[in-house]
Amino acid sequence: MPETAPLHIAFLLFPDVTQLDLTGPAQVLSRLGNVTLDLVGKTRDPVATDAQFPLHPTASFAEVRRTDILCVPGGFGTVAAMEDAETLAWLRGVADTAQWVTSVCTGSLVLAAAGLLTGYRAACHWASREQLAWFGVEPVAERVVFDRNRVSGGGVTAGIDFALALTAAIRGEDHAKFVQLSLEYDPAPPFDSGTPERADAATLARYRAMVDRFAPGRAEKVRAIAARLAATRPGG
């Protein structure tokens, strides 16, 4: 592999993160070549995920003050992250000098709460996508969305597509194809139930019941956060 410019990648870690939002793109981006990748939490204490195992931060907010690529995953813990002043302040500070500010799934809502997607187009998980508009973001129903140096992936598994597209933007399409082959990323899902348009009514109802159980009132809470932020803006 030819010599490449070094890159630092920082993934935000917060409680109840969806681990595949993070680990999928992390696996891809770790193969950019000449990278240092950190999982960044408020502290270095283990962080619970939604998969019943913890992830261990490699660095704390205090230890990472700049990065080349910032990535924010989503999960049932996004509302708490959106309400955490320390998390939002860290994101704003790191994003200020980052080459790429990115997200996967409902991680785009966390970036939006930090004021980092206002006036941008962005993707999100289908069930929360329209909530981006409450923060002055244009919701886009696509797997991967580029808008200047903001790049967002849709729900969960879209994080792999997002990371391959970002790899192509940074290292070129040939390298992205090489990474795709090395991971044998050749999806052939056994069921055609990956979008709300194709899932049956019973499956949709089961999903919504799960959200109500693990993140009750999530939409109302996100709307309230957006309203509070709007009220603090000049002229709000």
Buried (B, 14 or more C-beta within 10 A) or exposed (E): EEEBEEBBBBBBBBBBBBBBBBBBBBBBBBBBBEBBBBBBBBEBEEBBBBEEEBBEBBBBBEEBEEBBBBBBBBBBBBBBBBBBEEBBEBBEBBBEEBEBBBBBBBBBBBBBBBBBBEEBBBBBBBBBBEBBEBBBBEBBEBBBBBBEBBBBBBBBBBBBBBBBBBBBBBBEEEBBEBBBEEBEBEEEEEEEEBEEEEBEEEEBEEBEEEBEEEBEEBBEBBEBBBEEBEEEEEEE
